[in-house]
């Protein structure tokens, strides 16, 4: 929000210079991001928080300055011609107004001005609009923009002679209704969109943008000037859906002052000043009885509660002085506290604590005494949440040690990304009723699309070695309820190791087994045993058909891993092969707490191990991992089993492969004899032949 300092001083006698004004506004909750020099005048660029729609104007900021410094507020004069008509609820002969959507539009006023002269705006008006960052169009439109920036009330001017049937109807749009807006785009409307219509169709998107067919141009002589209060949620929904945000919608979304007639009167006075004309009527519709939130809000305030929230001592006289500066009316209720009546423009104050915030904001944060907080030990939790949190920190530290970086994405993203990955996710998707936009309209059912998009972003910037992980919640619809699942996902792309001149492995690419090794270390860190990677179980389309695995702990499926399908890599614009995993963290932590083996130290053996190799010819569909686990269980003396060779080709028959294992045996208290080793080896061979139909090479 831009505020010219010279115009601000017309509203309030600022008792300090610009540096102190900037500092006090920032401490009062209105950060001054920059002081601009536009046309030789100082202009403040102020960051107004979303809850303070009343401060999106020079008047709103002037109110705050007056409250912060105890100065007197002097709004612009509102002098009108003697023939200025009083507000009338009767319809005009020239323009009839009907509000058929009273809930989204509880207040609506329209003034009819005849005989106006459309021309370029005077220099002072063009210069002020330039300071606000607005382009001058013509004197009539410029007045509406100026009043919006000055008083915070958006207005819209129609060419009255282009309104068919001399009617204005405020209603909801018809399904499929079309409207050509001022930006030249044809908008397709829905029944939840609020429109301003004439006798034949929509002529404006209420609170957002006018229609091309009723705009002010050089031939305009009669003007219908609209001033209204629209429901913020209705304007926000339409604006987000159409991707159409204007200065007008920005203010309506954040709530304007329901007392809208002063802004209309100000605009009419300025139109007569810069364009002439005769004000003939002001049809005015007030449906306030249908909207209790527009009435003056009354809040019960407890003065004694201030010290309990802020500490220190706060006198009643100080609090009354703050409320008076803010134009809050106070009535003493005795032991029940105070009744505080708010001005119509303050739609952000709802309860006692909000009033306490206003006190400390105006008085200054420095008034809060500095005290050392009481040191208390929180009670131990016995619901397992502490253990789950510990495991989360533990696995994060592990993955960081392994060279992965943690990333954090938004909890919602575009359905298009999910559709690219796997359309079946859409069937159980959780969609927002009022999203920020199409790209943020779905709660994430999986973390993988976000990781792929982040990896693709790095690839586009020539960073191909990517190692990311994320531990966050995912959401899926389960009949009538929403199921929220904590999920751990990761992605690897590019080189296995960063390039180095002395690295003999330079240029080696990440592969399936790098990812598998990381997962095995995660399971080891969680003290989980009996891990299996099944390559044949329920493959998914978004992973490479020959390079994916279903991950289980015992009989419990906990996740999936694999290389992204080449088609998916192209869809997500990945320049390198990407390997991903996704684990159900809720199941993993439950298994770790329930079944995880304890950590203990086992002494090293002083006796040498005995190593025997065995090469087996097996069918292609036999997993080496299943053979490895089988060998481990053959005798308690078997310490470790490793795969060290895989071979296909002559003389191994087609449809088979040769897999070689290294078997290490030993006891902690003695050296094994050759006879013992030979007996164990013979038993392993015999059992392998019976279970896997292997041939010994």
C-alpha positions as CSV (number, residue, x, y, z in Angstrom):
1,X,0.0,0.0,0.0
2,X,1.5,3.3,-1.1
3,X,0.8,6.4,1.0
4,X,2.1,9.9,-0.1
5,X,3.4,11.6,3.0
6,X,2.1,15.0,1.9
7,X,-1.4,13.6,1.5
8,X,-1.1,11.8,4.8
9,X,-0.3,15.1,6.5
10,X,-3.6,16.5,5.0
11,X,-5.5,13.9,7.0
12,X,-3.5,14.1,10.2
13,X,-1.0,16.5,11.7
14,X,2.0,14.2,12.0
15,X,4.1,15.6,14.9
16,X,7.4,13.9,13.8
17,X,9.7,13.6,10.8
18,X,9.7,10.8,8.3
19,X,12.3,8.6,10.0
20,X,10.4,8.5,13.3
21,X,7.1,8.1,11.5
22,X,8.5,5.1,9.7
23,X,9.8,3.5,12.9
24,X,6.6,4.1,14.8
25,X,4.4,2.7,12.1
26,X,6.6,-0.4,11.8
27,X,6.5,-1.0,15.6
28,X,2.7,-0.5,15.5
29,X,2.2,-3.4,13.1
30,X,2.5,-1.6,9.7
31,X,6.0,-2.3,8.3
32,X,7.3,0.4,6.0
33,X,9.2,-1.6,3.5
34,X,10.5,1.4,1.5
35,X,10.4,5.1,1.2
36,X,10.0,6.0,-2.5
37,X,10.7,9.3,-4.2
38,X,8.0,9.8,-6.9
39,X,7.7,13.2,-8.6
40,X,9.8,14.8,-5.9
41,X,7.5,13.7,-3.1
42,X,8.1,11.0,-0.5
43,X,5.8,8.0,-0.7
44,X,5.7,5.2,2.0
45,X,5.4,1.6,0.8
46,X,3.6,0.0,3.7
47,X,3.0,-3.8,4.2
48,X,-0.6,-4.1,5.5
49,X,-1.4,-7.4,7.1
50,X,-4.4,-9.4,5.6
51,X,-6.6,-8.8,8.7
52,X,-6.4,-5.0,8.4
53,X,-8.4,-4.3,5.3
54,X,-9.4,-1.0,6.9
55,X,-5.8,0.3,6.4
56,X,-5.7,-0.2,2.7
57,X,-6.2,3.6,2.2
58,X,-4.7,6.9,3.2
59,X,-7.5,7.4,5.7
60,X,-6.9,4.0,7.3
61,X,-3.2,4.7,7.8
62,X,-4.0,8.3,9.0
63,X,-6.3,6.8,11.7
64,X,-3.4,4.6,12.9
65,X,-1.0,7.6,12.9
66,X,-3.5,9.6,14.9
67,X,-3.8,6.8,17.4
68,X,-0.1,6.1,17.7
69,X,0.8,9.8,18.2
70,X,-2.4,11.1,19.9
71,X,-2.9,13.5,17.0
72,X,-6.2,14.8,15.6
73,X,-7.7,13.2,12.5
74,X,-9.0,15.5,9.8
75,X,-10.8,13.6,7.0
76,X,-11.3,15.3,3.6
77,X,-14.2,17.8,3.4
78,X,-17.5,16.5,2.1
79,X,-19.2,19.6,0.8
80,X,-22.0,19.1,-1.7
81,X,-24.1,21.4,-3.9
82,X,-27.3,22.6,-2.3
83,X,-29.2,20.5,-4.8
84,X,-27.5,17.3,-3.6
85,X,-30.3,14.8,-3.1
86,X,-30.8,12.9,0.1
87,X,-30.3,9.1,0.1
88,X,-33.5,7.4,-1.1
89,X,-34.7,3.9,-0.9
90,X,-37.1,4.5,-3.7
91,X,-36.0,3.5,-7.2
92,X,-35.1,6.3,-9.6
93,X,-36.9,6.8,-12.8
94,X,-33.6,6.7,-14.6
95,X,-32.0,3.7,-12.9
96,X,-33.9,1.1,-10.9
97,X,-31.9,-1.1,-8.5
98,X,-32.9,-4.6,-7.3
99,X,-30.7,-6.6,-4.9
100,X,-31.6,-10.3,-5.4
101,X,-28.6,-11.6,-3.6
102,X,-28.9,-9.9,-0.2
103,X,-26.6,-12.1,1.7
104,X,-23.5,-11.6,-0.4
105,X,-24.5,-8.0,-1.0
106,X,-26.1,-6.5,2.1
107,X,-25.6,-2.9,1.1
108,X,-25.7,-1.3,-2.3
109,X,-25.9,2.3,-3.4
110,X,-25.9,3.8,-6.9
111,X,-25.8,7.4,-7.9
112,X,-27.0,8.7,-11.2
113,X,-25.1,11.7,-12.7
114,X,-26.2,13.3,-16.0
115,X,-24.4,15.7,-18.2
116,X,-20.9,14.7,-17.3
117,X,-17.9,15.6,-19.5
118,X,-15.4,12.8,-20.0
119,X,-11.9,14.2,-20.4
120,X,-8.3,13.8,-19.3
121,X,-7.8,14.3,-15.5
122,X,-6.3,17.4,-14.1
123,X,-2.6,17.4,-13.3
124,X,-3.0,17.0,-9.5
125,X,-5.2,13.9,-9.9
126,X,-2.8,12.3,-12.5
127,X,0.1,12.9,-10.2
128,X,-1.6,11.5,-7.1
129,X,-2.6,8.3,-9.0
130,X,1.0,8.0,-10.2
131,X,2.1,8.1,-6.6
132,X,-0.3,5.3,-5.8
133,X,1.1,3.3,-8.8
134,X,-2.1,3.6,-10.9
135,X,-2.3,4.7,-14.5
136,X,-4.6,7.6,-15.4
137,X,-7.5,6.6,-17.8
138,X,-10.0,9.5,-17.8
139,X,-11.4,11.9,-15.2
140,X,-14.4,9.8,-14.2
141,X,-12.5,6.5,-13.8
142,X,-9.6,8.3,-12.1
143,X,-11.9,9.7,-9.4
144,X,-13.2,6.2,-8.5
145,X,-9.6,5.0,-8.3
146,X,-8.5,8.0,-6.2
147,X,-11.4,7.6,-3.7
148,X,-10.6,3.9,-3.4
149,X,-7.0,4.8,-2.4
150,X,-8.0,7.7,-0.3
151,X,-10.9,6.2,1.7
152,X,-10.5,2.5,1.0
153,X,-13.9,2.0,-0.7
154,X,-13.8,0.6,-4.3
155,X,-16.4,2.1,-6.6
156,X,-17.3,1.4,-10.2
157,X,-18.7,3.7,-12.9
158,X,-21.0,2.5,-15.6
159,X,-22.0,4.3,-18.7
160,X,-25.7,4.6,-17.8
161,X,-26.8,4.8,-21.4
162,X,-25.3,1.3,-22.1
163,X,-27.4,-0.3,-19.3
164,X,-30.2,-2.1,-21.0
165,X,-33.7,-1.6,-19.6
166,X,-32.3,1.1,-17.2
167,X,-32.0,-1.6,-14.6
168,X,-29.3,-2.7,-12.2
169,X,-29.8,-6.2,-10.7
170,X,-27.4,-7.6,-8.1
171,X,-27.7,-11.4,-8.4
172,X,-25.8,-14.6,-8.6
173,X,-24.5,-15.6,-12.0
174,X,-26.3,-18.3,-14.1
175,X,-24.4,-21.5,-14.9
176,X,-22.4,-21.0,-18.1
177,X,-23.1,-17.2,-18.3
178,X,-20.4,-15.3,-20.2
179,X,-19.0,-11.8,-19.4
180,X,-16.4,-9.9,-21.4
181,X,-14.4,-8.0,-18.7
182,X,-12.5,-4.7,-19.1
183,X,-9.2,-6.6,-19.7
184,X,-10.7,-8.1,-22.9
185,X,-11.0,-11.6,-21.5
186,X,-14.3,-13.6,-21.7
187,X,-15.1,-15.1,-18.3
188,X,-17.3,-18.2,-18.0
189,X,-19.3,-17.8,-14.8
190,X,-20.6,-20.2,-12.2
191,X,-23.6,-20.0,-9.9
192,X,-21.4,-19.1,-6.9
193,X,-20.2,-15.9,-8.7
194,X,-21.8,-12.6,-7.8
195,X,-22.6,-10.3,-10.7
196,X,-24.1,-6.9,-11.4
197,X,-26.5,-7.3,-14.3
198,X,-28.9,-5.1,-16.4
199,X,-32.2,-6.3,-17.9
200,X,-30.4,-8.6,-20.3
201,X,-27.3,-10.0,-18.7
202,X,-24.2,-9.5,-16.5
203,X,-22.4,-6.2,-16.9
204,X,-19.8,-6.6,-14.1
205,X,-18.1,-9.1,-11.9
206,X,-19.2,-7.7,-8.5
207,X,-16.2,-6.3,-6.6
208,X,-13.7,-7.5,-9.1
209,X,-13.9,-6.0,-12.6
210,X,-16.4,-4.2,-14.8
211,X,-17.7,-5.3,-18.2
212,X,-16.3,-4.1,-21.5
213,X,-19.8,-3.3,-22.8
214,X,-20.7,-0.8,-20.1
215,X,-17.3,1.0,-19.7
216,X,-16.9,4.8,-19.6
217,X,-15.6,6.2,-22.9
218,X,-15.3,9.6,-24.6
219,X,-19.0,9.4,-25.7
220,X,-20.3,8.9,-22.1
221,X,-22.6,11.7,-20.8
222,X,-24.5,9.9,-18.1
223,X,-22.8,7.9,-15.3
224,X,-24.2,5.3,-12.9
225,X,-21.8,5.2,-10.0
226,X,-21.8,2.0,-7.8
227,X,-20.8,1.9,-4.2
228,X,-21.4,-1.4,-2.3
229,X,-20.4,-3.8,0.5
230,X,-19.8,-7.4,-0.8
231,X,-19.2,-10.5,1.2
232,X,-15.4,-11.0,1.3
233,X,-15.6,-14.8,0.9
234,X,-17.7,-14.6,-2.2
235,X,-15.3,-12.1,-3.9
236,X,-12.3,-14.1,-2.8
237,X,-13.7,-17.4,-4.2
238,X,-14.5,-15.9,-7.7
239,X,-11.2,-13.9,-7.8
240,X,-9.1,-17.1,-7.0
241,X,-11.1,-19.3,-9.4
242,X,-10.7,-16.9,-12.3
243,X,-7.1,-15.9,-11.4
244,X,-8.4,-12.3,-11.5
245,X,-7.1,-10.0,-8.7
246,X,-7.6,-6.3,-8.9
247,X,-7.1,-3.4,-6.5
248,X,-10.9,-3.6,-5.9
249,X,-11.1,-7.3,-5.2
250,X,-8.0,-7.0,-3.0
251,X,-9.9,-4.7,-0.7
252,X,-13.3,-6.4,-0.8
253,X,-11.6,-9.7,0.1
254,X,-10.2,-8.1,3.2
255,X,-13.5,-6.3,4.1
256,X,-14.3,-2.7,3.4
257,X,-16.2,-0.3,5.7
258,X,-19.9,-1.1,5.6
259,X,-20.6,2.6,6.1
260,X,-20.1,3.3,2.4
261,X,-22.1,6.5,1.8
262,X,-19.3,8.9,2.8
263,X,-17.1,7.4,0.1
264,X,-19.9,7.8,-2.5
265,X,-20.5,11.4,-1.5
266,X,-16.7,12.1,-1.8
267,X,-16.6,10.6,-5.2
268,X,-19.7,12.6,-6.4
269,X,-18.2,15.8,-5.2
270,X,-14.9,15.1,-7.1
271,X,-16.7,14.1,-10.3
272,X,-18.6,17.4,-10.3
273,X,-15.3,19.1,-9.7
274,X,-13.4,17.5,-12.6
275,X,-16.3,16.5,-14.9
276,X,-19.4,18.6,-14.1
277,X,-22.8,17.0,-14.3
278,X,-26.0,16.9,-12.2
279,X,-26.6,14.4,-9.5
280,X,-30.2,13.2,-10.0
281,X,-30.7,10.3,-7.6
282,X,-29.1,7.8,-5.2
283,X,-31.0,4.6,-5.0
284,X,-29.8,2.8,-1.8
285,X,-30.5,-0.7,-0.6
286,X,-29.7,-1.7,2.9
287,X,-30.2,-5.4,3.9
288,X,-28.2,-4.9,7.1
289,X,-30.8,-6.9,9.1
290,X,-29.8,-10.0,7.2
291,X,-26.1,-9.5,8.1
292,X,-25.5,-9.1,11.9
293,X,-21.8,-8.9,11.4
294,X,-22.2,-5.4,9.7
295,X,-23.7,-3.9,12.9
296,X,-21.5,-2.2,15.4
297,X,-19.8,-5.0,17.3
298,X,-19.8,-4.9,21.2
299,X,-17.2,-6.8,23.1
300,X,-17.0,-7.4,26.8
301,X,-13.5,-6.3,28.0
302,X,-11.9,-7.4,31.3
303,X,-9.4,-4.7,32.4
304,X,-7.9,-7.0,35.1
305,X,-7.0,-9.6,32.5
306,X,-4.4,-7.3,30.8
307,X,-1.7,-7.8,33.5
308,X,-2.1,-11.6,33.3
309,X,-1.4,-11.5,29.6
310,X,1.2,-8.8,29.4
311,X,2.7,-8.6,32.9
312,X,3.4,-5.4,34.8
313,X,0.8,-2.9,35.8
314,X,-1.7,-1.3,33.4
315,X,-4.0,1.5,34.7
316,X,-7.6,1.8,33.6
317,X,-6.9,5.4,32.5
318,X,-4.2,4.3,30.1
319,X,-6.5,1.7,28.6
320,X,-9.4,4.2,28.2
321,X,-7.0,6.6,26.5
322,X,-6.0,4.0,24.0
323,X,-9.6,3.0,23.2
324,X,-10.5,6.7,22.7
325,X,-7.6,7.2,20.3
326,X,-8.9,4.2,18.3
327,X,-12.5,5.5,18.3
328,X,-13.6,2.6,20.5
329,X,-16.6,3.6,22.7
330,X,-16.4,2.4,26.3
331,X,-19.2,1.7,28.8
332,X,-18.5,0.6,32.3
333,X,-20.3,-2.5,33.4
334,X,-19.1,-2.5,37.0
335,X,-17.7,-5.9,38.1
336,X,-18.5,-7.4,34.7
337,X,-15.8,-5.2,33.1
338,X,-16.3,-2.8,30.2
339,X,-18.5,-2.9,27.1
340,X,-16.4,-1.7,24.1
341,X,-18.2,-0.7,20.9
342,X,-16.1,-0.8,17.8
343,X,-16.3,1.5,14.8
344,X,-17.8,-0.1,11.6
345,X,-14.5,-0.3,9.8
346,X,-12.8,-2.5,12.4
347,X,-13.7,-6.0,11.3
348,X,-10.6,-7.6,12.8
349,X,-11.4,-7.3,16.5
350,X,-13.6,-10.1,18.0
351,X,-12.7,-10.8,21.7
352,X,-11.0,-9.7,24.8
353,X,-7.5,-10.7,23.7
354,X,-7.8,-8.6,20.5
355,X,-8.5,-5.5,22.6
356,X,-5.4,-6.3,24.8
357,X,-3.4,-6.6,21.6
358,X,-4.6,-3.1,20.5
359,X,-3.5,-1.7,23.9
360,X,0.0,-3.0,23.7
361,X,0.3,-2.1,20.0
362,X,-0.6,1.6,20.6
363,X,1.2,2.0,23.9
364,X,4.3,0.3,22.5
365,X,5.9,-3.1,23.1
366,X,8.6,-1.4,25.2
367,X,5.9,-1.0,27.9
368,X,5.9,-4.8,28.5
369,X,8.2,-5.5,31.4
370,X,11.2,-7.8,30.8
371,X,11.0,-10.8,33.1
372,X,12.6,-14.2,33.2
373,X,10.1,-16.9,32.4
374,X,9.3,-19.5,35.1
375,X,11.2,-22.7,34.5
376,X,8.9,-25.7,34.7
377,X,9.5,-29.3,33.8
378,X,6.7,-30.6,31.5
379,X,5.1,-33.9,32.6
380,X,6.3,-37.0,30.9
381,X,4.0,-38.2,28.1
382,X,3.0,-41.8,28.1
383,X,1.1,-41.9,24.8
384,X,4.2,-42.8,22.7
385,X,4.3,-39.4,20.9
386,X,7.7,-38.6,22.5
387,X,9.2,-41.8,21.1
388,X,7.7,-41.1,17.7
389,X,9.2,-37.6,17.7
390,X,12.6,-39.0,18.8
391,X,12.5,-41.5,15.9
392,X,11.7,-38.6,13.5
393,X,14.7,-36.6,14.7
394,X,16.9,-39.7,14.6
395,X,16.1,-40.6,11.0
396,X,16.5,-37.0,9.9
397,X,20.0,-36.9,11.3
398,X,20.8,-40.2,9.6
399,X,19.6,-39.1,6.2
400,X,21.6,-35.8,6.5
401,X,24.7,-37.8,7.4
402,X,24.1,-39.8,4.3
403,X,24.2,-36.6,2.2
404,X,20.5,-36.0,1.7
405,X,18.9,-32.6,2.2
406,X,15.5,-32.1,3.9
407,X,13.0,-30.2,1.9
408,X,9.6,-28.8,3.0
409,X,6.8,-28.3,0.5
410,X,3.2,-27.0,0.8
411,X,0.6,-29.4,1.9
412,X,-1.5,-28.7,-1.2
413,X,-0.6,-28.8,-4.9
414,X,-2.0,-29.1,-8.4
415,X,-4.2,-32.0,-9.4
416,X,-2.3,-31.9,-12.7
417,X,0.9,-33.1,-11.0
418,X,-1.0,-36.0,-9.4
419,X,-2.6,-36.8,-12.7
420,X,0.8,-36.9,-14.4
421,X,2.1,-39.3,-11.7
422,X,-0.9,-41.7,-11.3
423,X,-4.5,-40.7,-12.0
424,X,-5.7,-43.2,-9.4
425,X,-4.7,-40.8,-6.7
426,X,-7.5,-38.5,-7.8
427,X,-10.1,-41.0,-6.9
428,X,-9.4,-40.6,-3.2
429,X,-8.1,-37.0,-3.4
430,X,-9.0,-34.3,-0.9
431,X,-9.9,-31.1,-2.7
432,X,-10.3,-27.6,-1.2
433,X,-13.6,-25.9,-1.4
434,X,-12.0,-22.4,-1.7
435,X,-8.4,-22.9,-3.0
436,X,-5.9,-20.1,-3.6
437,X,-5.8,-21.3,-7.2
438,X,-6.0,-24.4,-9.4
439,X,-2.4,-25.1,-8.6
440,X,-3.1,-25.3,-4.9
441,X,-6.5,-27.0,-5.0
442,X,-5.7,-30.5,-3.8
443,X,-4.2,-31.8,-0.5
444,X,-1.2,-34.0,-1.3
445,X,-1.9,-37.8,-1.3
446,X,1.8,-38.4,-1.9
447,X,5.1,-36.5,-1.5
448,X,6.6,-37.8,-4.8
449,X,5.2,-35.1,-7.2
450,X,6.7,-32.3,-5.0
451,X,10.1,-34.0,-4.9
452,X,10.0,-34.5,-8.7
453,X,9.2,-30.9,-9.3
454,X,11.9,-29.7,-7.0
455,X,14.4,-32.0,-8.7
456,X,13.3,-30.8,-12.1
457,X,13.8,-27.2,-10.9
458,X,17.4,-28.0,-10.0
459,X,17.9,-29.8,-13.3
460,X,16.8,-26.8,-15.2
461,X,19.4,-24.8,-13.4
462,X,22.1,-27.4,-14.3
463,X,22.3,-29.0,-10.9
464,X,21.8,-32.7,-11.7
465,X,23.1,-34.4,-8.5
466,X,20.1,-34.2,-6.2
467,X,19.5,-36.0,-2.9
468,X,16.4,-34.9,-1.1
469,X,14.0,-36.3,1.5
470,X,10.8,-35.1,3.1
471,X,8.9,-36.3,6.2
472,X,5.4,-34.8,6.2
473,X,1.7,-35.7,6.2
474,X,-0.3,-36.9,3.3
475,X,-4.0,-36.9,2.9
476,X,-6.5,-39.3,1.3
477,X,-10.3,-39.6,1.4
478,X,-11.5,-42.8,3.1
479,X,-15.3,-43.0,2.5
480,X,-16.7,-40.1,4.5
481,X,-13.5,-39.3,6.5
482,X,-10.1,-37.9,5.6
483,X,-7.1,-40.1,6.5
484,X,-3.9,-38.3,7.4
485,X,-0.7,-40.4,7.1
486,X,2.8,-39.4,8.0
487,X,5.1,-40.3,5.1
488,X,8.8,-40.4,4.5
489,X,9.9,-39.9,0.9
490,X,13.2,-39.4,-0.9
491,X,14.7,-38.9,-4.3
492,X,18.2,-39.4,-5.8
493,X,19.4,-38.3,-9.2
494,X,22.8,-37.6,-10.9
495,X,26.2,-38.7,-9.8
496,X,26.8,-41.1,-6.8
497,X,29.6,-38.9,-5.5
498,X,30.6,-35.3,-6.2
499,X,33.3,-35.0,-8.8
500,X,36.8,-34.8,-7.5
501,X,40.1,-34.9,-9.5
502,X,41.4,-37.9,-7.4
503,X,38.2,-39.9,-7.4
504,X,38.5,-43.1,-9.3
505,X,34.6,-43.4,-9.2
506,X,34.1,-40.0,-10.8
507,X,31.1,-40.0,-13.2
508,X,29.3,-43.0,-11.7
509,X,25.6,-42.4,-11.7
510,X,23.2,-43.1,-8.8
511,X,21.4,-46.4,-9.2
512,X,18.7,-48.6,-7.7
513,X,21.1,-50.1,-5.1
514,X,22.2,-46.7,-3.8
515,X,18.5,-46.1,-2.8
516,X,18.2,-49.6,-1.4
517,X,21.3,-49.1,0.7
518,X,19.9,-45.9,2.2
519,X,16.6,-47.7,3.0
520,X,18.5,-50.6,4.7
521,X,20.3,-48.1,6.9
522,X,17.0,-46.5,7.8
523,X,15.6,-49.9,8.9
524,X,18.8,-50.6,10.8
525,X,18.5,-47.2,12.6
526,X,14.9,-48.1,13.5
527,X,16.2,-51.5,14.8
528,X,13.9,-53.4,12.4
529,X,14.6,-56.9,11.1
530,X,13.2,-59.3,8.5
531,X,13.2,-56.6,5.8
532,X,12.3,-57.7,2.3
533,X,12.3,-56.0,-1.1
534,X,9.9,-57.8,-3.5
535,X,10.3,-57.0,-7.2
536,X,7.3,-58.9,-8.4
537,X,4.5,-57.6,-6.0
538,X,1.8,-55.3,-7.4
539,X,3.9,-53.0,-9.6
540,X,2.8,-49.4,-10.2
541,X,2.8,-47.6,-13.5
542,X,4.8,-44.6,-12.5
543,X,7.9,-46.7,-11.7
544,X,10.1,-48.5,-14.1
545,X,8.6,-52.0,-14.6
546,X,11.9,-53.8,-14.0
547,X,13.4,-51.5,-11.3
548,X,10.9,-51.2,-8.5
549,X,10.2,-53.1,-5.3
550,X,7.6,-53.4,-2.6
551,X,9.1,-53.0,0.8
552,X,7.9,-55.1,3.8
553,X,8.8,-55.6,7.4
554,X,7.8,-59.2,8.1
555,X,4.3,-59.5,6.7
556,X,3.6,-55.7,6.9
557,X,4.0,-53.7,3.7
558,X,5.6,-50.3,4.6
559,X,6.4,-48.7,1.3
560,X,7.8,-48.8,-2.2
561,X,10.9,-47.8,-4.1
562,X,12.3,-47.7,-7.6
563,X,13.4,-45.8,-10.6
564,X,10.9,-43.4,-12.2
565,X,9.4,-44.6,-15.5
566,X,11.1,-43.0,-18.4
567,X,7.8,-41.5,-19.6
568,X,7.2,-39.9,-16.2
569,X,10.8,-38.5,-16.2
570,X,9.9,-36.7,-19.5
571,X,6.6,-35.4,-18.1
572,X,8.3,-33.9,-15.1
573,X,11.1,-32.5,-17.2
574,X,13.8,-34.5,-15.5
575,X,17.2,-34.6,-17.3
576,X,18.6,-37.6,-15.3
577,X,17.2,-40.9,-14.1
578,X,15.4,-40.4,-10.8
579,X,15.1,-43.0,-8.0
580,X,12.4,-42.5,-5.4
581,X,11.1,-44.1,-2.2
582,X,8.0,-43.6,-0.1
583,X,7.5,-45.2,3.3
584,X,4.5,-45.2,5.7
585,X,6.1,-43.5,8.7
586,X,3.2,-44.2,11.0
587,X,3.6,-48.0,10.4
588,X,7.4,-47.9,10.6
589,X,7.4,-46.0,14.0
590,X,4.7,-48.3,15.4
591,X,6.8,-51.4,14.4
592,X,10.0,-49.8,15.7
593,X,8.4,-49.1,19.1
594,X,6.7,-52.5,19.3
595,X,9.2,-54.9,17.7
596,X,12.4,-53.1,17.4
597,X,15.4,-54.9,18.9
598,X,17.4,-53.3,21.6
599,X,20.7,-51.7,21.0
600,X,23.6,-53.4,22.8
601,X,27.4,-53.9,22.3
602,X,28.6,-57.3,21.3
603,X,32.3,-57.9,21.9
604,X,34.6,-58.6,18.9
605,X,35.8,-62.2,18.5
606,X,39.5,-62.8,18.9
607,X,39.3,-65.8,16.6
608,X,39.4,-65.7,12.8
609,X,36.4,-66.1,10.7
610,X,36.2,-68.8,8.0
611,X,35.0,-67.8,4.5
612,X,33.5,-70.1,1.9
613,X,32.2,-69.1,-1.5
614,X,29.4,-70.7,-3.4
615,X,28.2,-70.1,-7.0
616,X,24.6,-71.2,-7.9
617,X,22.8,-71.4,-11.2
618,X,19.1,-70.5,-10.6
619,X,16.0,-69.5,-12.6
620,X,15.8,-65.8,-13.5
621,X,12.8,-65.2,-11.4
622,X,14.5,-66.4,-8.2
623,X,15.5,-63.3,-6.1
624,X,19.1,-63.3,-4.8
625,X,17.8,-61.7,-1.6
626,X,15.6,-64.6,-0.8
627,X,18.6,-67.0,-1.2
628,X,20.8,-64.7,0.9
629,X,18.2,-64.7,3.8
630,X,17.8,-68.5,3.5
631,X,21.5,-69.1,3.8
632,X,21.7,-66.8,6.9
633,X,19.2,-69.0,8.7
634,X,21.1,-72.3,8.1
635,X,23.3,-72.1,11.2
636,X,24.0,-69.8,14.2
637,X,27.7,-69.7,13.2
638,X,27.0,-67.8,10.0
639,X,27.9,-64.2,10.6
640,X,27.5,-62.6,7.2
641,X,26.4,-63.5,3.7
642,X,27.3,-61.2,0.7
643,X,26.5,-61.3,-3.0
644,X,29.8,-60.8,-4.9
645,X,29.0,-61.8,-8.5
646,X,26.1,-62.1,-11.0
647,X,26.6,-63.6,-14.4
648,X,24.4,-64.4,-17.4
649,X,25.5,-66.0,-20.7
650,X,27.4,-69.1,-21.8
651,X,27.8,-71.6,-20.4
652,X,24.8,-70.7,-18.2
653,X,21.6,-71.8,-19.9
654,X,19.1,-69.2,-21.2
655,X,16.5,-68.2,-18.7
656,X,18.9,-68.8,-15.8
657,X,21.6,-66.8,-14.0
658,X,24.7,-67.5,-11.9
659,X,24.8,-65.8,-8.5
660,X,27.9,-66.1,-6.2
661,X,27.7,-65.7,-2.4
662,X,30.5,-65.2,0.2
663,X,29.6,-67.0,3.4
664,X,31.5,-66.0,6.6
665,X,31.3,-68.3,9.6
666,X,32.8,-68.1,13.1
667,X,32.4,-68.3,16.9
668,X,33.1,-65.6,19.4
669,X,34.9,-68.0,21.8
670,X,36.9,-70.4,19.5
671,X,38.1,-71.1,16.0
672,X,36.0,-73.4,13.9
673,X,37.4,-76.6,12.6
674,X,37.4,-77.7,8.9
675,X,35.1,-80.5,9.7
676,X,32.5,-78.1,11.2
677,X,32.7,-75.8,8.3
678,X,32.4,-78.6,5.8
679,X,29.3,-80.0,7.5
680,X,27.6,-76.6,7.5
681,X,28.6,-76.0,3.9
682,X,27.2,-79.4,2.8
683,X,23.9,-78.7,4.7
684,X,23.6,-75.4,3.0
685,X,24.1,-76.9,-0.5
686,X,21.6,-79.7,0.2
687,X,18.9,-77.4,1.5
688,X,19.4,-74.9,-1.4
689,X,18.9,-77.7,-3.9
690,X,15.7,-78.8,-2.2
691,X,14.3,-75.3,-1.8
692,X,15.4,-73.4,-4.9
693,X,16.3,-76.1,-7.4
694,X,19.8,-74.7,-7.8
695,X,22.8,-76.2,-9.5
696,X,26.3,-75.7,-8.0
697,X,28.9,-74.3,-10.4
